[in-house]
Amino acid sequence: MSKVFVGLVLLGCCYALGVDLGCVTGLFTDATTCSKGLSGTLTNTLFDAVQTAAELALKLIGVMTLWLGLMKVAEKAGLIELVGRAVEPVMARLFPDIPRGHPAISAMTLNLSANALGIGNAATPLGIKAMQELQKLNPNPAVATDAMCLFLALHATSFTPLPSQTMALRQAAGAADPSDIVGPVALATALTSVVAVIIAKVFAWLSRPPPPPAERGGPG
């Protein structure tokens, strides 16, 4: 992804420089295009974007600190463990190949809880931890298991009834009511999570090898 981002930046710079050179040499004669000065506009835009990103990051510190702190307090108080026990029957049905009480269940529960609160930055390391635990149960490390694919689908769709980070971004951008997206986001992510589970289960069923044919022949 970093290479793609650098490539896009370089492509934009080369395009702006090429247009400016074309205007100077007379290759481009369009007054509107040549009057913009794309190189200067690009430079100013880059500096403005950097300043905006820094301002948004500073405004998000309070919200991120609040929710990450609440998650840590809940973990220390044992609430996360209680949540894990409460959702264990559901996780057992979604992930029948994972033994009960395995650390992967706790890691996945924490990841999904962080996604539910809309704090993706906290969910990412938890997701990596869950994948590491799932890899320990993988008989073929070079191929992802059904449980790994399903968890990745759930992490990507991430049912989010409380999109705190998005609300913080909307508040920083000056939205009149940053919380008016809670209902639509919860409904949309719930639907995407259900669809993700169905698709993952269908593909897992389709990818299973056919059962071995029964041995023919009667008793000798």
C-alpha positions, 0 to 999 in steps of 0.5 A: 500500500505504501508503494501505491501511495508513493506512486500516486504522489509521484504520478501527480507531481509528474503530471503537474510538472508536465502541464506547467512545462507544456504551458511554458513551451507553448504545447498547451495553449488553454488559458484556463489550464495554464493559468492554474499553475498546477505545480504551485497548486499541488505544493499548496495543497500538500501543505494544507493537507498536512496541516488538516491531518495534524489538526484532525489527529490532535482533535481525535486524541481525546476520543481515542484516549477515552475509548482505549482507556475504557477498554483497558479498564473493562479488561482489568475489571474482568468485563471483557472476560464476561463478554467473552463467556457471554458470546462463547456459544455464538463464537463456538457455532461460528468457529466450531474448529476452535477448542473451547477456552482457546486464546484465539476466542478471547483475542477475536472477542476483543477485536470485535468489541473494539470494532463495535466501538468504532476504534479500529486502531485498537482493533488492529493489534487485537486482530493480529493477535487473533490471527497468530493464535489461529495460526497455531491451530493451522495444520497447513501454515501456508493456507488460511483455515476456514476460521481465519477466513471467517474472522477476517471477513468479520473484521473487515465488515465489523459490526459497529453500533457505536462508530465513535471514531467516525463521530469524532471525525464528523465533529472535528469537521464541524458536523451539526449532529455527529451522532446522526449516523449511528442508526444507518451505520449500525444497520449497514454493518449488521447487514454486511456482517451477516452477508460476510458470515454467509459467504464465508460459510458457503465458500468453506462448504464448497472448498471441502474435499469430497468424502472418500468413496466407500470401499466396494466388495462384500465379505470374502 
